[in-house]
Amino acid sequence: MTVVKRIGKFSALKVGFVVYALFGLLAGLVCSGFVFAGMPFGLEARMGFKGILGLLPVILCPLFYGIIGAIVTFIGALIYNLASRWTGGLEVEIG
């Protein structure tokens, strides 16, 4: 058994950003699909920049999901490090 006593806060921040940004990309694609599917029926049909509105979720969702996910993962690493000091860490069997 190997004991995980500490998680690197900034390492967790980087990984959290990438993982949550990928989730955000998926959410953005789904939201864009809804926007493009509903465009012919709404007011956007008369707007010249309707393509930008459809692509906006693909840009904003990964950014916001990534930032929020990185912050939450960073806080989770801090809490884990504090708890592992009291409990001795998490036992993991590798291999």
C-alpha positions as CSV (number, residue, x, y, z in Angstrom):
1,M,0.0,0.0,0.0
2,T,1.1,3.5,-0.8
3,V,-0.1,6.5,1.2
4,V,-1.0,9.7,-0.5
5,K,-0.1,12.3,2.1
6,R,-0.3,15.5,0.1
7,I,-1.7,16.7,-3.2
8,G,0.2,19.5,-5.0
9,K,-2.2,22.5,-5.0
10,F,-1.0,24.0,-8.3
11,S,-0.8,20.6,-10.0
12,A,-4.4,20.0,-9.0
13,L,-5.3,23.5,-10.2
14,K,-3.8,22.8,-13.7
15,V,-5.4,19.4,-14.0
16,G,-8.8,20.7,-12.7
17,F,-8.7,23.5,-15.3
18,V,-8.1,21.1,-18.2
19,V,-10.6,18.5,-17.1
20,Y,-13.4,21.0,-16.4
21,A,-12.6,23.0,-19.6
22,L,-13.2,19.7,-21.6
23,F,-16.5,19.3,-19.8
24,G,-17.3,22.9,-20.6
25,L,-16.5,22.2,-24.3
26,L,-19.0,19.4,-24.3
27,A,-21.6,21.6,-22.6
28,G,-20.8,24.4,-25.0
29,L,-21.4,22.1,-28.0
30,V,-24.7,21.0,-26.6
31,C,-25.8,24.6,-26.0
32,S,-24.7,25.7,-29.4
33,G,-26.7,22.9,-30.9
34,F,-29.8,24.2,-29.1
35,V,-29.1,27.7,-30.3
36,F,-28.6,26.7,-33.9
37,A,-31.7,24.4,-33.8
38,G,-33.9,27.3,-32.5
39,M,-32.5,30.1,-34.6
40,P,-34.9,29.8,-37.6
41,F,-37.8,30.2,-35.2
42,G,-36.7,33.1,-33.1
43,L,-35.8,36.7,-33.5
44,E,-32.2,35.7,-34.3
45,A,-33.4,34.8,-37.8
46,R,-33.4,38.5,-38.6
47,M,-30.1,39.3,-37.0
48,G,-26.9,39.5,-39.1
49,F,-24.6,38.2,-36.4
50,K,-26.6,35.0,-35.5
51,G,-23.6,32.7,-36.2
52,I,-21.6,34.4,-33.5
53,L,-24.4,33.8,-31.0
54,G,-24.4,30.1,-31.8
55,L,-20.6,29.8,-31.3
56,L,-20.5,31.9,-28.2
57,P,-21.2,29.0,-25.8
58,V,-18.3,27.0,-27.4
59,I,-16.0,29.8,-26.4
60,L,-17.4,30.8,-23.0
61,C,-18.4,27.5,-21.5
62,P,-14.9,25.9,-21.5
63,L,-13.5,29.2,-20.2
64,F,-15.9,29.5,-17.3
65,Y,-16.1,25.8,-16.5
66,G,-12.3,25.7,-16.6
67,I,-11.8,28.6,-14.2
68,I,-14.5,27.5,-11.8
69,G,-13.3,23.9,-11.9
70,A,-9.7,24.9,-11.3
71,I,-10.7,27.0,-8.2
72,V,-12.8,24.2,-6.8
73,T,-10.1,21.6,-7.4
74,F,-7.5,23.9,-5.8
75,I,-9.8,24.3,-2.7
76,G,-10.3,20.5,-2.7
77,A,-6.6,19.9,-2.7
78,L,-6.2,22.3,0.3
79,I,-8.9,20.5,2.2
80,Y,-7.4,17.1,1.4
81,N,-4.0,18.2,2.6
82,L,-5.5,19.5,5.8
83,A,-7.5,16.3,6.4
84,S,-4.5,14.0,5.5
85,R,-2.4,15.7,8.2
86,W,-5.0,14.7,10.8
87,T,-5.8,11.2,9.4
88,G,-2.4,10.1,7.9
89,G,-3.5,10.2,4.2
90,L,-5.2,7.9,1.8
91,E,-4.0,4.4,1.2
92,V,-3.9,3.4,-2.4
93,E,-2.8,0.0,-3.9
94,I,-0.8,0.6,-7.1
95,G,-0.2,-2.2,-9.6
